[in-house]
Amino acid sequence: MVTNTIKAQKIEGTPFEEIQKIEGVDVIKTNHPDYIVDESKLAGGSAEWLFFPEKESDIITIINKMRELEESITISGGRTGIVGSAVPFGGAVLSTDFMNDVLGLGYDEDIQKYFVRVHPGITLDALDDVIKHKEFNSEHNLDPENDVVSKFKQDSESYIFAVDPTEMTAAVGGSIAANASGASSFKYGAMRLWVRRMRIVLDNGEVLDITRGQYREENGYFVINKSGQDVNVKIPSYKMPKAKNAAGLYSKPGMDLLDLFVGSEGLFGVISEVDLWLIKRPNGLPNLMFFLSEDDSISFVEKLRADEDLAVEYLEFFDENSFNLLRSKQKTSPALANLDTIPSDAKTAIFFEVPFTEETLEDIIVKLDEMATDCNSSIDSCWSAFDEVEKENFKAMRHAVPETVNGIIAKRKNEFPGIHKLGTDMSVEHEHFRDIMKIYHETLQENNLEYVMWGHIGDSHIHVNILPRNMEELELGKQLYKKFAKKAVEFGGSVSAEHGIGKIKSEYLVVMYGEEGVNQMKAVKAALDPNTIFCKGNMFDL
């Protein structure tokens, strides 16, 4: 039976003295500085407590104790986020580093899919290794009536968890909290679609156990029974963009309760356990097609996107400035030494992968050549990776671009310590993609700013990285960033398509949803976490 009402479970916590913890602002700052920063490099982080729970009952005790002490809790996963969500400003840090186990393997007969049960602290690359090598034993079997583990291990097919946010050292819990995604979102979407079930510890130490499909919104509300009392949670009434989006709380008529927590950036509780869907690993051929103009590369993407038979896995974009960076590093970087010489006349390139079999490969190549020819390129201007070494070379190239940008900024910091790159994370609806690209180029060139563009063109989601050369250019870049955000929203898009809002981008949340929309999000926070225990400062200030 589907309902909009759920009752939280009351579970006994671990004795407080048994939980691994570190106390003291100075001790944490000196001996454990990694836990007061994340990849955003947001400065000023500090914490009075640092906890390392190993199981759900530990989390329950930590929450109850911090509530008594009136201390806030910042949830810390892999700390790979770039919007400051894991940076604490006082209170406690709850790290999931020691909650990194694979708990089980199951099979859903209705959906006809395998799923894996894990702790929130396991990283995506560790999870991928477990799945790829089928590292399950009899204790992992979640179905007492069927030997799911044996069936899985005997299956000749290889399996994957499909979401690939590029940064595979990210933790599962943090990836869910940010509704993370990456190149593969073109075909498989973001984390939201791949979460089957979650257990979440609430502000009162009680636990919600939510399986997708059990609890749905009715008349604009969910009802959550906490401490024996019903709490009415009114979902926001704003309209979500059609474009790829990871900004703000998910809200949609008839939505699943799970989706209120996915992408909520830790505002409502701590994930203690999660089930994730698995799929068969596709046999894909990665390719890099070069073009003489950006317009031609966009036309090629439009053709690939429209061809359902090709079923492209992902579509990534590199601009001419990306090539210039790679050329400058190719002679000195071991990771790039095995790459062929980038064509001198190449202005842009599209990195894409096509599923194939031996029987279909020739037809695919013919079709790709026809598409490329229509876009003033050819199959001769394409690199393809037929073995694992070549695939790794492609990955090295993909990672080398942002790494080179970060290196440039690091050098400039020597002269201007406060300088940093400005990276956009905006999407638009497909029909407006050429418009937003024109605005990016014209605006940045008119203002003589150095920039590099790459990203998920399949989702009309490009990362524009502005590289300021001094503090004046940094301030100018910030002004332009807000103009870009307004245009993205005007074009039906999102101010944050995959990285979330965190503590850094809250002003853009207002650009997207308006003050009324943000106030509706605050009302959900007030209903579920009235004392503001969790992740204070994420998305908005209260």
C-alpha positions as CSV (number, residue, x, y, z in Angstrom):
1,M,0.0,0.0,0.0
2,V,1.3,3.4,-1.0
3,T,0.9,6.2,1.6
4,N,2.3,9.7,2.4
5,T,2.7,8.8,6.1
6,I,5.8,7.1,7.6
7,K,6.6,6.3,11.2
8,A,10.2,6.8,12.4
9,Q,11.8,3.9,14.3
10,K,13.2,4.3,17.8
11,I,16.5,2.4,18.1
12,E,18.9,2.0,21.0
13,G,22.1,3.9,20.6
14,T,25.7,2.9,21.4
15,P,27.2,4.0,24.8
16,F,28.8,7.4,24.1
17,E,32.1,6.4,25.6
18,E,32.5,3.6,23.0
19,I,32.4,5.9,20.0
20,Q,35.6,7.0,18.3
21,K,36.0,10.7,18.7
22,I,38.3,13.6,19.0
23,E,37.6,16.7,21.1
24,G,39.0,20.2,20.9
25,V,39.2,22.9,18.2
26,D,43.0,23.2,18.3
27,V,43.6,19.4,18.4
28,I,41.3,18.9,15.3
29,K,42.8,21.8,13.5
30,T,46.4,20.6,14.1
31,N,46.1,16.9,13.9
32,H,43.1,16.4,11.6
33,P,42.9,19.4,9.3
34,D,41.4,17.4,6.4
35,Y,38.1,17.2,8.3
36,I,37.6,21.0,8.4
37,V,38.0,21.5,4.6
38,D,36.8,20.0,1.3
39,E,37.7,20.5,-2.3
40,S,36.0,23.9,-2.4
41,K,39.0,25.2,-0.4
42,L,36.5,27.3,1.6
43,A,38.5,28.8,4.4
44,G,37.7,29.3,8.1
45,G,36.5,25.8,9.0
46,S,36.6,24.6,12.6
47,A,35.0,22.0,14.8
48,E,34.8,21.2,18.6
49,W,34.1,17.5,18.0
50,L,35.2,15.0,15.4
51,F,33.3,11.7,15.4
52,F,34.0,8.4,13.5
53,P,30.9,6.2,13.8
54,E,31.1,2.6,12.7
55,K,27.4,1.7,12.7
56,E,24.0,3.2,12.8
57,S,23.7,3.0,16.6
58,D,26.8,5.2,16.9
59,I,25.2,7.9,14.7
60,I,22.0,7.8,16.9
61,T,24.1,8.4,20.0
62,I,26.1,11.2,18.4
63,I,23.0,13.0,17.3
64,N,21.3,12.7,20.7
65,K,24.4,13.9,22.5
66,M,25.0,16.9,20.2
67,R,21.3,17.8,20.5
68,E,21.7,17.9,24.3
69,L,24.8,20.1,24.0
70,E,23.0,22.3,21.4
71,E,25.9,21.7,19.0
72,S,25.4,21.5,15.2
73,I,26.6,18.5,13.1
74,T,28.3,18.8,9.8
75,I,28.3,15.5,7.9
76,S,31.6,14.6,6.2
77,G,31.9,12.0,3.4
78,G,34.7,11.9,0.9
79,R,35.0,15.8,1.1
80,T,35.3,15.9,-2.7
81,G,32.6,18.5,-3.1
82,I,33.4,21.9,-4.4
83,V,30.6,24.0,-2.8
84,G,31.7,23.8,0.8
85,S,29.0,21.5,2.1
86,A,31.4,19.5,4.3
87,V,33.2,22.5,5.8
88,P,32.1,22.9,9.4
89,F,31.9,26.3,11.2
90,G,31.8,25.1,14.8
91,G,30.0,22.2,16.3
92,A,30.7,18.6,15.4
93,V,31.9,16.8,12.3
94,L,30.4,13.4,11.8
95,S,32.7,11.5,9.4
96,T,31.5,8.4,7.6
97,D,35.1,7.2,6.8
98,F,34.7,4.1,9.0
99,M,31.3,3.2,7.7
100,N,32.6,1.9,4.4
101,D,31.3,-1.7,4.2
102,V,29.4,-3.6,1.6
103,L,26.4,-5.0,3.6
104,G,24.6,-7.2,1.1
105,L,23.4,-8.2,-2.4
106,G,19.8,-8.6,-3.3
107,Y,17.6,-9.1,-6.3
108,D,14.3,-7.3,-6.9
109,E,11.9,-9.7,-8.6
110,D,9.5,-7.0,-9.6
111,I,12.1,-4.8,-11.2
112,Q,14.3,-7.7,-12.3
113,K,17.5,-6.0,-11.1
114,Y,20.3,-6.7,-8.7
115,F,20.9,-4.2,-5.9
116,V,23.8,-3.7,-3.5
117,R,23.4,-2.6,0.1
118,V,26.2,-0.4,1.5
119,H,27.3,1.9,4.2
120,P,27.4,5.6,3.2
121,G,31.2,6.0,3.5
122,I,32.2,3.5,0.8
123,T,33.8,5.3,-2.1
124,L,32.5,4.9,-5.6
125,D,35.8,3.4,-6.8
126,A,35.8,0.9,-4.0
127,L,32.2,0.0,-4.8
128,D,33.1,-0.4,-8.5
129,D,35.9,-2.8,-7.6
130,V,33.6,-4.9,-5.4
131,I,31.0,-5.1,-8.1
132,K,33.5,-5.7,-11.0
133,H,35.2,-8.5,-9.2
134,K,32.0,-9.9,-7.6
135,E,33.5,-9.8,-4.1
136,F,30.5,-11.1,-2.3
137,N,30.1,-14.1,0.0
138,S,27.2,-16.0,1.6
139,E,26.9,-13.5,4.4
140,H,26.0,-10.8,1.8
141,N,22.9,-12.7,0.7
142,L,19.8,-10.5,1.4
143,D,17.2,-13.1,0.3
144,P,17.0,-16.1,2.7
145,E,14.9,-18.0,0.2
146,N,17.2,-17.6,-2.8
147,D,21.0,-17.7,-3.1
148,V,21.3,-14.4,-4.8
149,V,25.1,-14.2,-4.3
150,S,25.8,-17.6,-6.0
151,K,23.5,-16.6,-8.9
152,F,25.3,-13.3,-9.3
153,K,28.8,-14.8,-9.2
154,Q,27.9,-17.5,-11.7
155,D,26.4,-14.9,-14.1
156,S,28.7,-14.5,-17.1
157,E,27.8,-10.8,-17.3
158,S,29.8,-8.1,-15.6
159,Y,27.9,-5.4,-13.7
160,I,28.3,-1.8,-12.7
161,F,26.8,1.0,-10.6
162,A,26.0,3.3,-13.5
163,V,26.5,6.8,-12.0
164,D,29.9,8.2,-12.7
165,P,30.5,11.7,-11.2
166,T,34.1,11.7,-12.6
167,E,35.6,12.0,-9.0
168,M,35.4,8.3,-8.0
169,T,36.9,8.9,-4.6
170,A,33.6,10.5,-3.6
171,A,31.6,8.6,-1.0
172,V,28.2,7.1,-1.8
173,G,26.5,9.1,1.0
174,G,27.9,12.5,-0.2
175,S,27.0,11.6,-3.8
176,I,23.4,11.0,-2.8
177,A,23.3,14.2,-0.7
178,A,24.4,16.2,-3.7
179,N,22.5,14.2,-6.3
180,A,25.8,13.9,-8.0
181,S,26.3,13.0,-11.6
182,G,28.8,13.3,-14.4
183,A,29.3,12.4,-18.0
184,S,27.2,9.2,-17.8
185,S,24.2,11.2,-16.7
186,F,23.4,11.8,-20.4
187,K,22.2,8.1,-20.5
188,Y,21.7,7.1,-16.9
189,G,20.8,10.3,-15.1
190,A,22.0,11.4,-11.6
191,M,22.2,9.5,-8.3
192,R,18.5,10.0,-7.6
193,L,17.3,7.4,-10.1
194,W,19.7,4.7,-8.7
195,V,18.7,4.8,-5.0
196,R,16.3,2.0,-4.2
197,R,16.2,2.4,-0.4
198,M,17.8,4.4,2.4
199,R,17.9,4.5,6.2
200,I,18.2,8.0,7.6
201,V,18.8,9.0,11.2
202,L,16.7,12.1,12.1
203,D,17.4,15.0,14.5
204,N,15.7,13.1,17.4
205,G,17.8,10.0,16.9
206,E,15.0,8.0,15.3
207,V,15.4,6.3,12.0
208,L,13.4,6.4,8.8
209,D,13.6,3.2,6.6
210,I,12.4,4.2,3.1
211,T,12.0,2.0,0.1
212,R,11.2,3.6,-3.2
213,G,7.6,3.3,-4.2
214,Q,6.2,3.0,-0.6
215,Y,5.7,6.6,0.3
216,R,4.4,9.3,-2.0
217,E,3.3,12.9,-1.6
218,E,-0.5,13.5,-1.2
219,N,-2.1,17.0,-1.5
220,G,1.3,18.6,-1.2
221,Y,2.4,16.9,2.0
222,F,4.3,14.1,3.6
223,V,3.5,13.1,7.2
224,I,6.4,11.9,9.3
225,N,5.7,10.5,12.8
226,K,8.6,11.5,15.1
227,S,8.6,10.9,18.8
228,G,5.0,9.8,18.6
229,Q,3.8,13.0,16.9
230,D,2.9,13.7,13.3
231,V,5.0,16.3,11.5
232,N,3.4,17.7,8.4
233,V,6.0,18.4,5.7
234,K,4.8,20.6,2.9
235,I,6.8,20.2,-0.2
236,P,7.7,23.4,-2.2
237,S,5.4,24.5,-4.9
238,Y,8.0,25.8,-7.4
239,K,8.4,24.2,-10.8
240,M,11.6,22.2,-11.3
241,P,13.6,22.9,-14.5
242,K,13.5,20.3,-17.3
243,A,17.3,20.6,-17.7
244,K,19.8,18.7,-15.6
245,N,19.6,20.0,-12.0
246,A,21.2,19.6,-8.6
247,A,20.1,22.9,-7.1
248,G,17.7,23.0,-4.1
249,L,15.2,20.5,-2.8
250,Y,13.5,18.2,-5.3
251,S,9.7,18.9,-5.5
252,K,7.1,17.4,-7.8
253,P,3.5,16.4,-7.5
254,G,3.3,12.7,-6.5
255,M,7.0,12.6,-5.7
256,D,8.6,9.7,-3.7
257,L,9.7,10.4,-0.2
258,L,13.2,9.2,-1.0
259,D,13.6,12.1,-3.4
260,L,13.1,14.6,-0.7
261,F,16.3,13.3,0.9
262,V,18.3,12.8,-2.3
263,G,20.0,16.1,-3.1
264,S,19.1,17.6,0.2
265,E,22.8,18.2,1.1
266,G,22.5,16.6,4.6
267,L,19.9,19.1,5.8
268,F,17.5,16.5,7.2
269,G,19.5,13.7,8.7
270,V,22.4,11.3,8.4
271,I,22.3,8.4,5.8
272,S,23.2,5.2,7.6
273,E,22.5,2.6,4.9
274,V,21.6,2.6,1.2
275,D,20.5,0.2,-1.5
276,L,21.7,1.0,-5.1
277,W,20.6,-0.5,-8.4
278,L,23.1,-2.4,-10.6
279,I,23.1,-2.9,-14.4
280,K,25.0,-5.0,-16.8
281,R,28.3,-3.4,-17.9
282,P,28.0,-2.1,-21.5
283,N,30.7,-3.0,-24.0
284,G,31.5,0.5,-25.2
285,L,33.9,2.0,-27.7
286,P,35.2,5.4,-26.6
287,N,35.9,8.0,-29.3
288,L,37.3,11.5,-29.6
289,M,36.1,13.3,-32.7
290,F,37.8,16.6,-33.7
291,F,36.1,19.5,-35.4
292,L,37.1,22.7,-37.2
293,S,34.5,24.8,-35.5
294,E,32.4,24.8,-32.3
295,D,29.2,25.0,-34.3
296,D,30.1,21.8,-36.2
297,S,30.7,20.0,-33.0
298,I,27.4,21.0,-31.6
299,S,25.7,19.8,-34.8
300,F,27.4,16.4,-34.3
301,V,26.2,16.2,-30.7
302,E,22.6,16.9,-31.9
303,K,22.8,14.1,-34.4
304,L,24.2,11.6,-31.8
305,R,21.6,12.6,-29.3
306,A,18.8,12.1,-31.7
307,D,19.9,8.6,-32.8
308,E,18.3,6.2,-30.4
309,D,19.9,3.2,-32.1
310,L,23.4,4.3,-31.3
311,A,22.4,4.6,-27.6
312,V,25.4,6.8,-26.8
313,E,26.8,6.3,-23.3
314,Y,28.1,9.9,-22.8
315,L,28.9,13.1,-24.7
316,E,31.7,15.4,-23.5
317,F,33.0,18.6,-24.9
318,F,36.5,20.2,-25.1
319,D,37.1,23.7,-26.5
320,E,40.2,25.0,-28.3
321,N,41.6,26.4,-25.0
322,S,41.5,22.9,-23.6
323,F,43.7,21.7,-26.5
324,N,46.1,24.5,-25.9
325,L,46.5,23.4,-22.3
326,L,47.0,19.8,-23.3
327,R,49.5,20.7,-26.0
328,S,51.5,22.7,-23.5
329,K,51.6,19.7,-21.1
330,Q,52.0,16.8,-23.6
331,K,55.8,16.9,-23.6
332,T,56.2,17.1,-19.8
333,S,53.3,15.0,-18.5
334,P,53.8,11.2,-18.4
335,A,50.0,10.8,-18.4
336,L,49.8,12.4,-21.8
337,A,52.9,11.0,-23.4
338,N,51.1,8.2,-25.1
339,L,48.5,10.4,-26.8
340,D,48.6,11.1,-30.5
341,T,49.4,14.6,-31.6
342,I,46.3,16.7,-31.3
343,P,45.4,18.0,-34.9
344,S,46.8,21.6,-35.3
345,D,43.6,22.8,-36.9
346,A,41.2,21.3,-34.3
347,K,39.0,23.9,-32.6
348,T,36.8,21.6,-30.6
349,A,36.3,17.9,-29.9
350,I,33.5,15.6,-28.7
351,F,34.4,12.6,-26.5
352,F,31.7,10.0,-26.7
353,E,31.2,6.2,-26.2
354,V,29.0,3.9,-28.3
355,P,27.9,0.4,-27.2
356,F,28.9,-2.2,-29.8
357,T,29.2,-5.9,-30.7
358,E,31.5,-7.4,-33.3
359,E,28.4,-7.7,-35.6
360,T,27.4,-4.1,-35.3
361,L,30.8,-2.3,-35.2
362,E,31.2,-1.8,-39.0
363,D,27.7,-0.4,-39.4
364,I,28.3,2.0,-36.4
365,I,31.6,3.3,-38.0
366,V,29.8,3.9,-41.3
367,K,27.0,5.8,-39.5
368,L,29.5,7.9,-37.5
369,D,31.4,8.8,-40.6
370,E,28.2,10.0,-42.3
371,M,27.4,12.1,-39.3
372,A,30.9,13.5,-39.1
373,T,31.0,14.3,-42.8
374,D,27.7,16.2,-42.5
375,C,29.5,18.3,-39.8
376,N,32.6,19.0,-41.9
377,S,34.7,16.3,-40.2
378,S,35.3,12.6,-40.9
379,I,36.1,9.3,-39.3
380,D,39.8,10.1,-40.1
381,S,39.6,12.9,-37.5
382,C,38.5,10.4,-34.8
383,W,40.5,8.6,-32.2
384,S,39.0,5.4,-30.9
385,A,40.0,3.3,-27.9
386,F,39.8,-0.4,-28.6
387,D,41.8,-1.7,-25.6
388,E,42.1,-0.9,-21.9
389,V,45.4,1.0,-22.4
390,E,43.9,3.4,-24.9
391,K,40.8,3.8,-22.7
392,E,43.1,4.8,-19.8
393,N,44.9,7.3,-22.1
394,F,41.5,8.9,-22.8
395,K,40.7,9.2,-19.1
396,A,44.1,10.7,-18.5
397,M,43.4,13.4,-21.1
398,R,40.0,14.1,-19.6
399,H,41.5,14.6,-16.2
400,A,44.5,16.5,-17.4
401,V,42.5,19.6,-18.4
402,P,41.1,20.5,-15.0
403,E,44.3,19.4,-13.3
404,T,46.3,21.8,-15.5
405,V,43.8,24.6,-14.8
406,N,44.2,24.0,-11.0
407,G,48.0,24.1,-11.5
408,I,47.8,27.5,-13.2
409,I,45.7,28.9,-10.4
410,A,48.1,27.4,-7.8
411,K,51.0,29.4,-9.3
412,R,49.0,32.6,-9.4
413,K,48.2,32.1,-5.7
414,N,51.8,32.8,-5.0
415,E,51.3,36.4,-6.1
416,F,47.7,36.7,-5.2
417,P,46.8,34.4,-2.2
418,G,43.1,35.1,-2.4
419,I,42.8,34.2,-6.1
420,H,40.8,31.1,-7.3
421,K,39.2,29.9,-10.4
422,L,35.6,30.5,-11.1
423,G,33.9,27.4,-12.5
424,T,30.3,27.5,-13.7
425,D,28.0,24.5,-13.2
426,M,25.0,25.6,-15.3
427,S,22.7,23.7,-17.6
428,V,20.1,25.0,-20.1
429,E,17.4,23.4,-22.2
430,H,18.8,21.9,-25.4
431,E,17.3,24.5,-27.7
432,H,19.1,27.3,-25.9
433,F,22.5,25.7,-25.8
434,R,24.0,27.6,-28.8
435,D,22.6,30.8,-27.3
436,I,24.3,30.3,-23.9
437,M,27.6,29.3,-25.6
438,K,27.5,32.5,-27.7
439,I,26.9,34.5,-24.5
440,Y,29.8,32.8,-22.7
441,H,32.3,33.5,-25.5
442,E,31.3,37.0,-26.3
443,T,31.1,38.2,-22.7
444,L,34.5,36.6,-21.7
445,Q,36.3,37.8,-24.8
446,E,34.9,41.4,-24.5
447,N,36.2,41.5,-20.9
448,N,39.6,40.0,-21.9
449,L,39.3,37.1,-19.4
450,E,41.2,33.9,-19.7
451,Y,38.9,30.9,-19.8
452,V,38.6,27.2,-20.6
453,M,35.4,25.2,-21.4
454,W,34.7,21.5,-21.1
455,G,32.0,19.3,-19.9
456,H,28.8,17.4,-20.3
457,I,27.5,18.7,-23.6
458,G,25.0,15.7,-23.9
459,D,23.0,17.4,-21.1
460,S,23.7,21.0,-22.4
461,H,25.8,21.4,-19.3
462,I,29.3,23.0,-19.9
463,H,31.8,24.0,-17.2
464,V,33.1,27.5,-18.0
465,N,36.3,27.9,-16.0
466,I,37.5,31.6,-15.7
467,L,41.2,31.9,-14.8
468,P,41.7,35.3,-13.2
469,R,45.2,36.8,-13.4
470,N,44.7,39.2,-10.6
471,M,42.1,40.2,-7.9
472,E,40.4,42.7,-10.2
473,E,39.7,40.0,-12.7
474,L,38.4,37.8,-9.9
475,E,35.8,40.4,-8.9
476,L,34.9,40.9,-12.6
477,G,34.5,37.2,-13.1
478,K,32.2,37.0,-10.1
479,Q,29.9,39.7,-11.5
480,L,29.8,37.9,-14.9
481,Y,29.1,34.5,-13.1
482,K,25.9,35.9,-11.7
483,K,24.8,37.2,-15.1
484,F,25.4,33.8,-16.6
485,A,23.3,32.2,-13.8
486,K,20.4,34.5,-14.6
487,K,20.7,33.6,-18.3
488,A,20.8,29.9,-17.6
489,V,17.5,30.2,-15.6
490,E,16.0,32.3,-18.3
491,F,16.9,29.5,-20.7
492,G,15.1,26.9,-18.6
493,G,18.2,25.6,-16.9
494,S,19.8,25.3,-13.5
495,V,22.5,27.3,-11.7
496,S,24.0,24.1,-10.4
497,A,23.5,21.0,-12.6
498,E,25.7,18.6,-10.6
499,H,27.6,20.1,-7.7
500,G,24.8,21.3,-5.5
501,I,24.6,24.7,-3.7
502,G,26.5,24.1,-0.4
503,K,27.7,27.2,1.4
504,I,29.2,28.9,-1.6
505,K,26.3,29.2,-4.1
506,S,23.4,30.2,-1.9
507,E,22.9,33.5,-3.7
508,Y,22.3,31.6,-7.0
509,L,19.6,29.5,-5.4
510,V,17.6,32.8,-5.0
511,V,18.3,33.6,-8.6
512,M,16.8,30.3,-9.6
513,Y,13.8,29.9,-7.2
514,G,13.2,33.4,-5.9
515,E,12.9,34.4,-2.3
516,E,9.5,32.6,-2.0
517,G,11.0,29.3,-3.3
518,V,13.9,29.5,-0.9
519,N,11.5,30.3,2.0
520,Q,9.5,27.1,1.1
521,M,12.7,25.1,1.4
522,K,13.4,26.7,4.7
523,A,10.0,25.6,5.9
524,V,10.8,22.0,5.0
525,K,14.1,22.3,7.0
526,A,12.2,23.8,10.0
527,A,9.7,20.9,9.9
528,L,12.3,18.1,9.8
529,D,15.2,19.7,11.8
530,P,13.6,22.5,13.9
531,N,16.8,23.0,16.0
532,T,19.0,23.3,12.9
533,I,21.3,20.4,14.0
534,F,22.3,19.3,10.6
535,C,24.7,20.9,8.1
536,K,24.1,24.5,9.1
537,G,24.7,27.0,6.3
538,N,24.2,24.5,3.4
539,M,21.8,25.9,0.7
540,F,20.7,28.8,2.9
541,D,21.1,30.5,6.3
542,L,18.4,30.3,8.9
